[in-house]
Amino acid sequence: MPRTEGDTWDLATSVGATATMVAAARAIATKADQPLIDDPFAEPLVRAVGVDFLTRWAAGEITGEDVDVEGTSWGLQHMPAAMAARTRYFDQFFADAAAAGIRQAVILASGLDARAYRLDWPADMTVYEIDQPDVIAFKTRTLGDLGAAPKAELRTVAIDLREDWPAALTAAGFDPSAPSAWIAEGLFGYLPPEAQDRLLDTVTDLAAPGSRLGSEAVPSQPPGSLDEAREKMRTATQKWREHGFDLDFTELTFDGERNDVDAYLAGRGWTSTGTPMGELLVANGFPRIPQDGDDDVTMNGVVYYTSIKQ
């Protein structure tokens, strides 16, 4: 069913299942011979969600090569490297922010992100995680059952980003007058274009000078290429459905022309530095994701930005 602005989901369905898929990719990346990241909570969280296909993938019982269409440039086989590089990027973003003296971190749509539990934060750091109440409750309960404890002061903000989350964030203790570090990881593509702008406006309003924003920007696709892109995606996931995982990625995002994140933030007092996914992969010792001509279905078109508010 196509997305609507008021739709709902859990960690096993719709957009929520993509958070579980990303956690499964982090679990695989963690078990690599020379791992770029270390996320010991990823696989237990995936198991707790209970999507059999993703649990078997995270455990190594099936591989991307087993379930991807041969020759595809969009599929599971490329995800562990891509998610390792992406995770490392945002891990380093927070490390750099902390080194600059920032002591408030905000994770937007935190999903199964376990950074509050696995990163070495300064003793006086406060981490705010914002997500839907059921997601926050599930992760808190599951990590508690594992005996995990946050390595910073963790304040969860259980609210949908479509509601008045700024009021909930400030009620949790966030101080708009002090510099803060924010990440929007794997989020913008699941927002309508106008909601992306509203989010950036709201972060701008809440961020004191010296604040930082790490974000993952997805490219706009020309209207004529959308149908072709959708068909490539359906073909690429055909064998996933044969293995019991029927998630139609073509219905998870919102169409429409998006503002360029760099330019949009520049008009609101931010200075940004962008790194395309291909460059990020190579910088971390991975090959670029294969791309078919001007195919925008792969993650090659994604750009990672670190923005600083002046």
Backbone as CSV, one residue per row, in Angstrom:
resi,resn,N_x,N_y,N_z,CA_x,CA_y,CA_z,C_x,C_y,C_z
1,MET,0.843,-1.192,0.000,0.000,0.000,0.000,0.884,1.249,0.000
2,PRO,0.630,2.222,-0.901,1.452,3.428,-0.965,1.397,4.205,0.347
3,ARG,2.470,4.943,0.630,2.550,5.730,1.855,1.531,6.864,1.848
4,THR,1.062,7.214,3.017,0.253,8.405,3.227,0.866,9.161,4.399
5,GLU,0.528,10.435,4.542,1.171,11.245,5.572,0.765,10.830,6.974
6,GLY,-0.328,10.095,7.126,-0.758,9.688,8.451,-0.642,8.201,8.701
7,ASP,0.185,7.492,7.912,0.249,6.040,8.023,1.024,5.611,9.267
8,THR,0.878,4.337,9.619,1.553,3.781,10.791,2.290,2.508,10.401
9,TRP,3.226,2.086,11.246,3.995,0.871,10.987,4.656,0.416,12.284
10,ASP,5.238,-0.774,12.234,6.083,-1.236,13.327,7.417,-1.670,12.729
11,LEU,8.277,-2.282,13.524,9.610,-2.618,13.049,9.644,-3.825,12.118
12,ALA,8.488,-4.432,11.879,8.415,-5.570,10.962,7.685,-5.225,9.674
13,THR,7.175,-4.008,9.556,6.374,-3.646,8.391,6.782,-2.276,7.852
14,SER,6.473,-2.061,6.576,6.642,-0.766,5.926,8.011,-0.157,6.237
15,VAL,8.044,1.139,6.546,9.301,1.825,6.788,10.047,1.219,7.978
16,GLY,9.296,0.742,8.967,9.935,0.144,10.130,10.803,-1.043,9.771
17,ALA,10.378,-1.830,8.785,11.164,-2.996,8.382,12.502,-2.587,7.773
18,THR,12.578,-1.391,7.199,13.858,-0.945,6.653,14.853,-0.668,7.782
19,ALA,14.358,-0.213,8.944,15.251,-0.022,10.094,15.813,-1.358,10.559
20,THR,14.968,-2.394,10.522,15.425,-3.726,10.907,16.407,-4.266,9.871
21,MET,16.170,-3.986,8.600,17.083,-4.412,7.542,18.452,-3.752,7.707
22,VAL,18.463,-2.476,8.032,19.724,-1.766,8.236,20.465,-2.353,9.437
23,ALA,19.732,-2.688,10.501,20.375,-3.314,11.657,20.974,-4.664,11.277
24,ALA,20.275,-5.416,10.430,20.814,-6.699,9.972,22.100,-6.488,9.181
25,ALA,22.137,-5.457,8.344,23.362,-5.149,7.591,24.495,-4.766,8.530
26,ARG,24.187,-4.028,9.596,25.219,-3.686,10.579,25.732,-4.930,11.295
27,ALA,24.824,-5.882,11.549,25.244,-7.126,12.196,26.233,-7.879,11.318
28,ILE,25.951,-7.930,10.020,26.847,-8.615,9.084,28.185,-7.881,9.006
29,ALA,28.125,-6.549,8.935,29.355,-5.762,8.854,30.207,-5.939,10.106
30,THR,29.571,-6.090,11.242,30.290,-6.271,12.503,31.068,-7.583,12.518
31,LYS,30.547,-8.591,11.808,31.178,-9.913,11.792,32.177,-10.084,10.654
32,ALA,32.479,-9.008,9.929,33.445,-9.082,8.831,34.834,-9.423,9.362
33,ASP,35.701,-9.933,8.499,37.053,-10.300,8.906,37.808,-9.105,9.478
34,GLN,37.646,-7.960,8.848,38.246,-6.724,9.345,37.138,-5.684,9.455
35,PRO,36.357,-5.747,10.523,35.157,-4.910,10.605,35.474,-3.424,10.726
36,LEU,34.700,-2.638,10.006,34.824,-1.183,10.080,34.071,-0.639,11.287
37,ILE,33.030,-1.357,11.706,32.200,-0.932,12.833,32.055,-2.087,13.814
38,ASP,31.608,-1.757,15.005,31.338,-2.778,16.020,29.987,-2.470,16.654
39,ASP,28.971,-3.218,16.265,27.630,-3.037,16.822,27.147,-4.388,17.364
40,PRO,27.486,-4.725,18.602,27.106,-6.027,19.162,25.622,-6.159,19.435
41,PHE,24.887,-5.034,19.360,23.459,-5.069,19.655,22.594,-5.274,18.406
42,ALA,23.206,-5.146,17.223,22.430,-5.189,15.988,21.721,-6.533,15.807
43,GLU,22.474,-7.631,15.874,21.842,-8.932,15.634,20.811,-9.290,16.704
44,PRO,21.066,-9.087,17.996,20.018,-9.376,18.975,18.742,-8.561,18.759
45,LEU,18.881,-7.319,18.343,17.703,-6.501,18.072,16.926,-7.047,16.878
46,VAL,17.641,-7.451,15.831,16.974,-8.034,14.660,16.233,-9.303,15.053
47,ARG,16.868,-10.152,15.832,16.220,-11.389,16.284,14.960,-11.080,17.084
48,ALA,15.012,-10.056,17.897,13.866,-9.714,18.733,12.692,-9.194,17.904
49,VAL,12.985,-8.514,16.806,11.899,-8.059,15.927,11.154,-9.259,15.350
50,GLY,11.908,-10.272,14.918,11.288,-11.525,14.523,10.914,-11.685,13.064
51,VAL,11.483,-10.876,12.169,11.270,-11.094,10.735,12.233,-12.186,10.295
52,ASP,11.721,-13.363,9.960,12.557,-14.538,9.736,13.623,-14.300,8.670
53,PHE,13.245,-13.711,7.573,14.175,-13.459,6.468,15.355,-12.622,6.938
54,LEU,15.077,-11.543,7.665,16.140,-10.648,8.114,16.968,-11.287,9.221
55,THR,16.336,-12.099,10.062,17.084,-12.815,11.096,18.072,-13.785,10.467
56,ARG,17.630,-14.516,9.445,18.520,-15.473,8.778,19.638,-14.759,8.035
57,TRP,19.335,-13.616,7.455,20.376,-12.845,6.763,21.409,-12.325,7.762
58,ALA,20.940,-11.744,8.880,21.860,-11.223,9.893,22.752,-12.319,10.460
59,ALA,22.205,-13.548,10.559,22.950,-14.662,11.133,23.876,-15.333,10.129
60,GLY,23.798,-14.947,8.858,24.643,-15.556,7.833,24.087,-16.842,7.263
61,GLU,22.820,-17.161,7.579,22.202,-18.381,7.044,21.844,-18.226,5.575
62,ILE,21.595,-16.996,5.149,21.436,-16.679,3.732,22.313,-15.465,3.448
63,THR,22.707,-15.285,2.214,23.538,-14.144,1.832,22.831,-13.342,0.744
64,GLY,23.337,-12.148,0.508,22.776,-11.337,-0.554,22.870,-12.022,-1.900
65,GLU,23.963,-12.711,-2.133,24.136,-13.423,-3.395,23.086,-14.527,-3.565
66,ASP,22.616,-15.077,-2.439,21.596,-16.125,-2.505,20.249,-15.591,-2.976
67,VAL,19.942,-14.349,-2.617,18.570,-13.864,-2.814,18.454,-12.682,-3.766
68,ASP,19.564,-12.097,-4.194,19.500,-11.002,-5.162,19.413,-11.557,-6.576
69,VAL,18.784,-10.799,-7.455,18.779,-11.147,-8.867,20.189,-10.953,-9.412
70,GLU,20.672,-11.916,-10.171,22.041,-11.866,-10.683,22.280,-10.596,-11.490
71,GLY,23.387,-9.926,-11.177,23.772,-8.729,-11.914,23.106,-7.455,-11.450
72,THR,22.248,-7.535,-10.409,21.547,-6.338,-9.974,22.498,-5.354,-9.307
73,SER,22.234,-4.074,-9.469,23.032,-3.046,-8.797,22.301,-2.533,-7.565
74,TRP,21.186,-3.164,-7.224,20.413,-2.763,-6.044,19.978,-4.027,-5.327
75,GLY,20.508,-4.253,-4.142,20.147,-5.470,-3.441,20.892,-5.631,-2.140
76,LEU,20.673,-6.773,-1.508,21.251,-7.026,-0.190,22.770,-7.153,-0.218
77,GLN,23.319,-7.655,-1.333,24.751,-7.939,-1.325,25.602,-6.682,-1.165
78,HIS,25.042,-5.522,-1.502,25.804,-4.279,-1.370,25.559,-3.576,-0.040
79,MET,24.551,-4.013,0.702,24.144,-3.269,1.891,25.126,-3.315,3.061
80,PRO,25.719,-4.456,3.408,26.627,-4.441,4.568,27.766,-3.430,4.433
81,ALA,28.387,-3.361,3.263,29.464,-2.386,3.071,28.925,-0.966,3.132
82,ALA,27.787,-0.740,2.460,27.206,0.605,2.451,26.816,1.039,3.855
83,MET,26.205,0.139,4.622,25.785,0.489,5.975,26.966,0.612,6.925
84,ALA,28.016,-0.159,6.685,29.231,-0.002,7.496,29.828,1.377,7.286
85,ALA,29.946,1.797,6.020,30.510,3.109,5.720,29.624,4.221,6.257
86,ARG,28.315,4.060,6.102,27.381,5.073,6.600,27.432,5.174,8.124
87,THR,27.433,4.015,8.780,27.487,4.000,10.243,28.762,4.654,10.746
88,ARG,29.881,4.309,10.124,31.170,4.897,10.513,31.140,6.419,10.334
89,TYR,30.502,6.874,9.277,30.421,8.322,9.018,29.726,9.040,10.170
90,PHE,28.566,8.524,10.576,27.817,9.195,11.626,28.433,8.971,13.002
91,ASP,29.089,7.832,13.221,29.845,7.631,14.455,30.924,8.705,14.581
92,GLN,31.656,8.917,13.493,32.730,9.910,13.503,32.166,11.314,13.639
93,PHE,31.007,11.544,13.033,30.340,12.856,13.165,30.133,13.200,14.637
94,PHE,29.605,12.236,15.403,29.376,12.492,16.827,30.690,12.635,17.590
95,ALA,31.693,11.854,17.236,32.993,11.970,17.895,33.587,13.362,17.667
96,ASP,33.479,13.856,16.436,34.004,15.185,16.121,33.223,16.275,16.864
97,ALA,31.906,16.108,16.948,31.084,17.089,17.660,31.444,17.126,19.135
98,ALA,31.642,15.942,19.722,32.016,15.883,21.134,33.388,16.512,21.359
99,ALA,34.313,16.268,20.438,35.652,16.843,20.554,35.615,18.365,20.465
100,ALA,34.597,18.888,19.772,34.432,20.341,19.651,33.720,20.938,20.856
101,GLY,33.354,20.091,21.824,32.740,20.594,23.050,31.235,20.498,23.112
102,ILE,30.606,19.966,22.086,29.142,19.827,22.090,28.746,18.706,23.042
103,ARG,27.705,18.951,23.855,27.306,17.973,24.854,25.824,17.597,24.757
104,GLN,25.180,17.929,23.653,23.817,17.488,23.381,23.779,16.816,22.015
105,ALA,23.346,15.562,21.965,23.224,14.830,20.707,21.763,14.448,20.511
106,VAL,21.271,14.640,19.292,19.883,14.313,18.981,19.860,13.373,17.785
107,ILE,19.240,12.206,17.968,19.112,11.222,16.893,17.660,11.219,16.445
108,LEU,17.411,11.717,15.247,16.057,11.813,14.700,15.640,10.474,14.092
109,ALA,14.433,10.006,14.429,13.952,8.706,13.948,15.003,7.637,14.240
110,SER,15.276,7.430,15.515,16.423,6.625,15.937,16.310,5.150,15.603
111,GLY,15.088,4.607,15.464,14.938,3.212,15.074,15.716,2.274,15.968
112,LEU,16.518,1.390,15.368,17.319,0.427,16.122,18.762,0.896,16.307
113,ASP,18.986,2.199,16.159,20.287,2.802,16.416,20.658,2.562,17.884
114,ALA,21.854,2.019,18.134,22.300,1.740,19.509,23.505,2.591,19.891
115,ARG,23.667,3.754,19.269,24.858,4.573,19.539,24.942,4.997,21.005
116,ALA,23.822,5.234,21.636,23.875,5.634,23.045,24.499,4.541,23.902
117,TYR,24.454,3.301,23.425,24.950,2.147,24.177,26.349,1.701,23.756
118,ARG,26.781,2.043,22.552,28.032,1.453,22.070,29.150,2.450,21.829
119,LEU,28.852,3.735,21.716,29.912,4.715,21.494,30.495,5.180,22.829
120,ASP,31.742,5.606,22.787,32.406,6.124,23.985,32.160,7.635,24.068
121,TRP,31.101,8.004,24.780,30.701,9.401,24.898,31.436,10.078,26.053
122,PRO,31.581,11.398,25.994,32.073,12.122,27.169,31.124,11.897,28.350
123,ALA,31.651,11.982,29.559,30.858,11.685,30.748,29.651,12.607,30.896
124,ASP,29.750,13.844,30.365,28.671,14.806,30.537,27.800,14.965,29.280
125,MET,27.827,13.963,28.393,27.015,14.008,27.177,25.594,13.536,27.454
126,THR,24.623,14.233,26.871,23.231,13.806,26.905,22.801,13.453,25.487
127,VAL,22.259,12.259,25.323,21.789,11.787,24.014,20.267,11.714,24.038
128,TYR,19.643,12.377,23.059,18.194,12.344,22.920,17.848,11.484,21.705
129,GLU,17.022,10.469,21.911,16.544,9.632,20.810,15.071,9.914,20.591
130,ILE,14.723,10.265,19.351,13.337,10.565,19.009,12.807,9.504,18.059
131,ASP,11.711,8.867,18.418,11.036,7.919,17.532,9.649,7.627,18.090
132,GLN,8.886,6.844,17.339,7.537,6.508,17.754,7.562,5.753,19.081
133,PRO,6.531,5.923,19.903,6.519,5.294,21.237,6.772,3.791,21.222
134,ASP,6.155,3.061,20.298,6.338,1.607,20.272,7.773,1.221,19.933
135,VAL,8.419,1.992,19.065,9.813,1.711,18.690,10.732,1.956,19.886
136,ILE,10.546,3.099,20.541,11.352,3.411,21.716,11.165,2.344,22.792
137,ALA,9.913,1.949,23.040,9.633,0.955,24.088,10.267,-0.384,23.755
138,PHE,10.173,-0.803,22.491,10.746,-2.086,22.070,12.249,-2.091,22.267
139,LYS,12.928,-1.060,21.790,14.392,-1.046,21.874,14.854,-0.955,23.321
140,THR,14.198,-0.118,24.104,14.579,0.022,25.506,14.418,-1.301,26.251
141,ARG,13.299,-1.967,26.016,13.040,-3.249,26.680,14.029,-4.321,26.237
142,THR,14.278,-4.412,24.940,15.164,-5.452,24.408,16.600,-5.259,24.882
143,LEU,17.098,-4.032,24.828,18.456,-3.779,25.288,18.575,-3.981,26.798
144,GLY,17.503,-3.648,27.521,17.510,-3.903,28.958,17.579,-5.386,29.262
145,ASP,16.845,-6.190,28.485,16.880,-7.640,28.673,18.264,-8.212,28.383
146,LEU,19.022,-7.519,27.511,20.381,-7.955,27.193,21.394,-7.499,28.247
147,GLY,20.934,-6.715,29.196,21.839,-6.200,30.220,22.644,-5.001,29.755
148,ALA,22.235,-4.396,28.651,22.972,-3.251,28.114,22.599,-1.983,28.880
149,ALA,23.568,-1.100,29.044,23.345,0.182,29.706,23.920,1.289,28.831
150,PRO,23.229,2.437,28.733,23.750,3.546,27.929,25.086,4.038,28.470
151,LYS,25.950,4.513,27.557,27.248,5.061,27.940,27.211,6.582,28.057
152,ALA,26.006,7.129,27.943,25.785,8.561,28.136,24.445,8.698,28.836
153,GLU,24.105,9.908,29.224,22.762,10.114,29.766,21.778,10.049,28.593
154,LEU,20.974,9.018,28.555,20.043,8.809,27.456,18.655,9.284,27.865
155,ARG,18.089,10.154,27.051,16.717,10.617,27.259,15.915,10.302,26.001
156,THR,15.015,9.368,26.117,14.196,8.988,24.974,13.002,9.925,24.864
157,VAL,12.671,10.272,23.630,11.554,11.169,23.346,10.602,10.385,22.452
158,ALA,9.591,9.809,23.065,8.694,8.883,22.370,7.568,9.640,21.681
159,ILE,7.827,10.047,20.452,6.844,10.818,19.704,7.128,10.696,18.216
160,ASP,6.078,10.704,17.413,6.210,10.679,15.961,6.707,12.042,15.484
161,LEU,7.579,12.045,14.489,8.099,13.304,13.956,7.019,14.139,13.274
162,ARG,5.849,13.549,13.031,4.748,14.309,12.446,3.950,15.056,13.514
163,GLU,4.300,14.836,14.780,3.633,15.528,15.881,4.544,16.635,16.414
164,ASP,4.187,17.211,17.568,4.955,18.343,18.093,6.178,17.836,18.851
165,TRP,7.126,17.293,18.109,8.318,16.741,18.740,9.243,17.813,19.317
166,PRO,9.298,19.035,18.770,10.166,20.035,19.418,9.746,20.319,20.861
167,ALA,8.431,20.366,21.114,7.971,20.598,22.478,8.346,19.421,23.371
168,ALA,8.209,18.203,22.829,8.569,17.015,23.613,10.067,16.971,23.887
169,LEU,10.867,17.388,22.914,12.321,17.388,23.083,12.747,18.386,24.158
170,THR,12.208,19.576,24.106,12.581,20.569,25.115,12.052,20.170,26.491
171,ALA,10.887,19.518,26.522,10.360,19.047,27.806,11.270,17.980,28.415
172,ALA,11.999,17.250,27.549,12.933,16.218,28.030,14.245,16.809,28.517
173,GLY,14.413,18.132,28.359,15.606,18.787,28.877,16.521,19.401,27.843
174,PHE,16.192,19.247,26.562,17.051,19.821,25.515,17.116,21.336,25.672
175,ASP,18.320,21.886,25.531,18.550,23.317,25.701,18.863,23.964,24.351
176,PRO,17.902,24.692,23.764,18.146,25.314,22.459,19.213,26.400,22.483
177,SER,19.574,26.882,23.662,20.572,27.950,23.734,22.000,27.422,23.694
178,ALA,22.170,26.096,23.851,23.501,25.483,23.836,23.708,24.731,22.524
179,PRO,24.935,24.671,22.011,25.191,23.943,20.759,24.777,22.472,20.872
180,SER,24.372,21.926,19.766,23.881,20.548,19.732,24.337,19.872,18.446
181,ALA,24.326,18.548,18.463,24.694,17.763,17.280,23.518,16.860,16.933
182,TRP,23.082,16.903,15.695,21.902,16.176,15.231,22.284,15.238,14.097
183,ILE,21.621,14.090,14.008,21.755,13.286,12.791,20.374,12.903,12.256
184,ALA,20.289,12.930,10.935,19.121,12.435,10.201,19.656,11.368,9.259
185,GLU,19.747,10.152,9.754,20.353,9.031,9.034,19.242,8.141,8.468
186,GLY,19.248,7.957,7.142,18.235,7.101,6.541,16.833,7.606,6.755
187,LEU,16.637,8.909,6.757,15.331,9.496,7.079,14.698,10.253,5.931
188,PHE,15.446,11.123,5.260,14.841,12.046,4.313,14.064,11.355,3.193
189,GLY,14.549,10.211,2.729,13.867,9.529,1.631,12.470,9.053,1.982
190,TYR,12.178,8.932,3.281,10.868,8.461,3.721,9.951,9.605,4.144
191,LEU,10.398,10.847,3.893,9.590,12.022,4.181,9.110,12.648,2.873
192,PRO,7.893,13.195,2.839,7.511,14.007,1.688,8.481,15.178,1.551
193,PRO,8.717,15.676,0.334,9.683,16.769,0.174,9.417,17.958,1.080
194,GLU,8.147,18.333,1.234,7.845,19.486,2.084,8.106,19.188,3.561
195,ALA,7.961,17.909,3.962,8.255,17.532,5.352,9.754,17.574,5.606
196,GLN,10.547,17.241,4.594,12.004,17.372,4.721,12.368,18.823,5.007
197,ASP,11.750,19.736,4.265,12.034,21.161,4.481,11.607,21.596,5.877
198,ARG,10.416,21.155,6.315,9.945,21.540,7.644,10.894,21.036,8.732
199,LEU,11.401,19.823,8.554,12.326,19.262,9.538,13.597,20.098,9.610
200,LEU,14.150,20.443,8.450,15.364,21.256,8.431,15.114,22.637,9.031
201,ASP,13.934,23.207,8.779,13.591,24.500,9.380,13.521,24.386,10.900
202,THR,12.915,23.290,11.381,12.754,23.117,12.821,14.097,22.906,13.501
203,VAL,14.957,22.081,12.901,16.303,21.887,13.464,17.042,23.222,13.506
204,THR,16.906,24.014,12.446,17.545,25.330,12.412,17.061,26.196,13.562
205,ASP,15.759,26.173,13.824,15.197,26.980,14.908,15.705,26.529,16.275
206,LEU,15.943,25.229,16.437,16.349,24.680,17.729,17.860,24.671,17.944
207,ALA,18.617,24.862,16.879,20.077,24.723,16.947,20.748,26.068,17.219
208,ALA,21.514,26.127,18.292,22.288,27.333,18.598,23.471,27.443,17.635
209,PRO,24.033,28.634,17.481,25.251,28.767,16.660,26.333,27.792,17.138
210,GLY,27.032,27.185,16.180,28.027,26.174,16.494,27.486,24.769,16.484
211,SER,26.171,24.631,16.340,25.556,23.302,16.270,25.915,22.623,14.961
212,ARG,25.764,21.298,14.949,26.106,20.509,13.768,24.943,19.590,13.398
213,LEU,24.805,19.345,12.098,23.793,18.419,11.589,24.449,17.461,10.612
214,GLY,24.339,16.170,10.868,24.778,15.152,9.926,23.555,14.563,9.250
215,SER,23.557,14.546,7.937,22.359,14.087,7.229,22.708,13.273,5.994
216,GLU,21.750,12.463,5.601,21.860,11.639,4.397,20.845,12.167,3.400
217,ALA,21.318,12.753,2.318,20.446,13.387,1.339,20.237,12.480,0.137
218,VAL,18.985,12.316,-0.246,18.660,11.485,-1.408,18.336,12.384,-2.594
219,PRO,18.718,11.972,-3.795,18.488,12.825,-4.960,17.037,12.780,-5.410
220,SER,16.596,13.868,-6.025,15.297,13.855,-6.690,15.420,13.078,-7.985
221,GLN,14.381,12.339,-8.320,14.378,11.615,-9.587,13.458,12.310,-10.576
222,PRO,13.907,12.516,-11.814,13.029,13.104,-12.830,11.771,12.259,-12.968
223,PRO,10.606,12.892,-13.172,9.351,12.140,-13.264,9.404,10.988,-14.257
224,GLY,10.081,11.180,-15.380,10.127,10.143,-16.399,10.899,8.910,-15.993
225,SER,11.757,9.032,-14.983,12.579,7.897,-14.583,11.980,7.102,-13.433
226,LEU,10.899,7.614,-12.832,10.351,6.957,-11.643,9.823,5.565,-11.949
227,ASP,9.064,5.426,-13.044,8.510,4.113,-13.371,9.612,3.102,-13.650
228,GLU,10.644,3.531,-14.374,11.760,2.641,-14.666,12.470,2.226,-13.377
229,ALA,12.656,3.193,-12.478,13.328,2.899,-11.212,12.510,1.915,-10.387
230,ARG,11.190,2.109,-10.364,10.332,1.202,-9.601,10.407,-0.217,-10.157
231,GLU,10.420,-0.329,-11.457,10.461,-1.662,-12.055,11.785,-2.360,-11.750
232,LYS,12.878,-1.622,-11.790,14.175,-2.203,-11.453,14.184,-2.688,-10.001
233,MET,13.546,-1.916,-9.125,13.506,-2.287,-7.720,12.667,-3.549,-7.513
234,ARG,11.530,-3.623,-8.197,10.679,-4.822,-8.075,11.418,-6.057,-8.588
235,THR,12.114,-5.902,-9.699,12.862,-7.035,-10.253,13.971,-7.469,-9.294
236,ALA,14.649,-6.489,-8.715,15.775,-6.803,-7.834,15.329,-7.556,-6.589
237,THR,14.096,-7.317,-6.139,13.617,-7.947,-4.902,12.739,-9.172,-5.160
238,GLN,12.684,-9.626,-6.389,11.823,-10.765,-6.734,12.149,-11.998,-5.896
239,LYS,13.430,-12.313,-5.779,13.819,-13.517,-5.041,13.658,-13.336,-3.532
240,TRP,13.643,-12.094,-3.070,13.362,-11.866,-1.652,11.966,-12.378,-1.327
241,ARG,11.033,-12.078,-2.214,9.651,-12.519,-1.987,9.563,-14.036,-1.992
242,GLU,10.355,-14.674,-2.837,10.360,-16.136,-2.872,10.876,-16.725,-1.570
243,HIS,11.673,-15.950,-0.831,12.196,-16.384,0.465,11.345,-15.868,1.629
244,GLY,10.180,-15.311,1.307,9.231,-14.936,2.353,9.289,-13.500,2.824
245,PHE,10.084,-12.655,2.159,10.175,-11.259,2.566,9.548,-10.398,1.481
246,ASP,8.322,-9.983,1.692,7.568,-9.259,0.677,7.378,-7.819,1.118
247,LEU,8.364,-6.997,0.852,8.309,-5.579,1.174,8.518,-4.795,-0.111
248,ASP,7.516,-4.041,-0.509,7.585,-3.306,-1.763,8.239,-1.949,-1.529
249,PHE,9.520,-1.854,-1.846,10.257,-0.623,-1.611,9.746,0.534,-2.458
250,THR,9.054,0.226,-3.538,8.548,1.297,-4.399,7.423,2.075,-3.733
251,GLU,6.873,1.541,-2.640,5.765,2.215,-1.963,6.186,2.869,-0.652
252,LEU,7.477,2.895,-0.376,7.937,3.392,0.915,8.345,4.860,0.899
253,THR,8.603,5.401,-0.263,9.074,6.773,-0.348,8.011,7.665,-0.982
254,PHE,8.237,8.966,-0.891,7.312,9.942,-1.458,7.940,10.578,-2.701
255,ASP,7.144,10.672,-3.769,7.613,11.310,-4.987,7.638,12.826,-4.810
256,GLY,8.254,13.479,-5.773,8.271,14.933,-5.771,9.679,15.491,-5.776
257,GLU,9.802,16.695,-6.282,11.102,17.364,-6.359,11.549,17.799,-4.967
258,ARG,12.758,17.427,-4.587,13.288,17.780,-3.281,14.301,18.920,-3.399
259,ASN,14.285,19.761,-2.406,15.311,20.792,-2.349,16.658,20.159,-2.046
260,ASP,17.699,20.701,-2.629,19.054,20.264,-2.323,19.372,20.642,-0.882
261,VAL,19.795,19.666,-0.092,20.020,19.901,1.333,21.088,20.960,1.553
262,ASP,22.170,20.895,0.807,23.264,21.859,0.942,22.756,23.281,0.706
263,ALA,22.092,23.491,-0.419,21.617,24.830,-0.762,20.535,25.310,0.209
264,TYR,19.647,24.390,0.591,18.559,24.766,1.494,19.116,25.230,2.838
265,LEU,20.069,24.475,3.375,20.651,24.854,4.657,21.508,26.112,4.540
266,ALA,22.159,26.296,3.403,22.982,27.490,3.213,22.132,28.747,3.345
267,GLY,20.898,28.681,2.856,19.998,29.821,2.966,19.500,30.063,4.373
268,ARG,19.847,29.155,5.284,19.405,29.273,6.685,20.583,29.346,7.646
269,GLY,21.744,29.692,7.094,22.879,29.982,7.962,23.793,28.828,8.273
270,TRP,23.716,27.742,7.479,24.582,26.590,7.701,25.637,26.511,6.595
271,THR,26.784,25.975,6.935,27.833,25.663,5.957,28.006,24.153,5.927
272,SER,27.939,23.555,4.736,27.919,22.094,4.626,29.080,21.566,3.797
273,THR,29.501,20.360,4.158,30.489,19.613,3.382,29.868,18.268,3.038
274,GLY,29.829,17.933,1.748,29.164,16.712,1.312,30.135,15.648,0.822
275,THR,29.776,14.386,1.082,30.553,13.243,0.606,29.617,12.250,-0.054
276,PRO,29.720,12.039,-1.367,28.867,11.051,-2.033,29.160,9.641,-1.531
277,MET,28.168,8.768,-1.604,28.324,7.396,-1.128,29.513,6.699,-1.776
278,GLY,29.690,6.871,-3.079,30.803,6.217,-3.754,32.136,6.588,-3.135
279,GLU,32.335,7.879,-2.843,33.577,8.331,-2.235,33.718,7.790,-0.823
280,LEU,32.600,7.715,-0.112,32.630,7.205,1.255,33.050,5.736,1.279
281,LEU,32.517,4.970,0.347,32.880,3.555,0.266,34.371,3.385,-0.021
282,VAL,34.860,4.091,-1.015,36.276,3.961,-1.394,37.183,4.398,-0.255
283,ALA,36.807,5.476,0.440,37.622,5.974,1.543,37.735,4.960,2.679
284,ASN,36.741,4.061,2.764,36.748,3.055,3.821,37.174,1.676,3.324
285,GLY,37.739,1.625,2.116,38.298,0.381,1.621,37.339,-0.537,0.904
286,PHE,36.151,-0.013,0.521,35.165,-0.819,-0.201,35.102,-0.385,-1.664
287,PRO,34.683,-1.285,-2.551,34.458,-0.867,-3.941,33.169,-0.074,-4.060
288,ARG,33.082,0.738,-5.072,31.841,1.452,-5.342,30.737,0.457,-5.707
289,ILE,29.504,0.827,-5.446,28.371,0.001,-5.852,28.236,0.082,-7.366
290,PRO,28.132,-1.046,-8.072,27.972,-0.994,-9.533,26.751,-0.166,-9.909
291,GLN,26.867,0.538,-11.016,25.765,1.391,-11.451,25.539,1.192,-12.934
292,ASP,24.262,1.108,-13.303,23.875,0.860,-14.682,23.514,2.182,-15.343
293,GLY,24.457,2.763,-16.061,24.191,4.017,-16.756,23.846,5.118,-15.781
294,ASP,22.659,5.756,-15.981,22.228,6.835,-15.099,21.268,6.321,-14.035
295,ASP,21.354,5.027,-13.716,20.494,4.392,-12.721,20.630,5.079,-11.363
296,ASP,19.505,5.607,-10.844,19.515,6.274,-9.551,18.973,5.378,-8.442
297,VAL,18.734,4.097,-8.751,18.151,3.203,-7.753,19.165,2.842,-6.677
298,THR,20.442,2.724,-7.042,21.455,2.356,-6.060,21.698,3.518,-5.099
299,MET,22.506,3.262,-4.079,22.822,4.310,-3.113,23.910,5.245,-3.623
300,ASN,24.377,5.051,-4.852,25.450,5.899,-5.362,25.051,7.369,-5.422
301,GLY,23.753,7.640,-5.564,23.309,9.025,-5.654,23.165,9.715,-4.320
302,VAL,23.325,8.968,-3.223,23.170,9.538,-1.888,24.407,10.358,-1.509
303,VAL,24.170,11.487,-0.836,25.271,12.335,-0.371,25.133,12.525,1.136
304,TYR,26.264,12.422,1.839,26.290,12.612,3.284,26.843,13.988,3.593
305,TYR,26.094,14.754,4.377,26.479,16.115,4.685,26.773,16.281,6.167
306,THR,27.836,17.014,6.444,28.086,17.561,7.772,27.912,19.070,7.652
307,SER,26.957,19.598,8.395,26.619,21.017,8.309,26.841,21.671,9.663
308,ILE,27.380,22.881,9.654,27.651,23.634,10.864,26.897,24.959,10.804
309,LYS,26.157,25.259,11.863,25.386,26.507,11.900,26.289,27.653,12.346
310,GLN,26.265,28.701,11.559,27.118,29.859,11.838,26.498,30.760,12.906
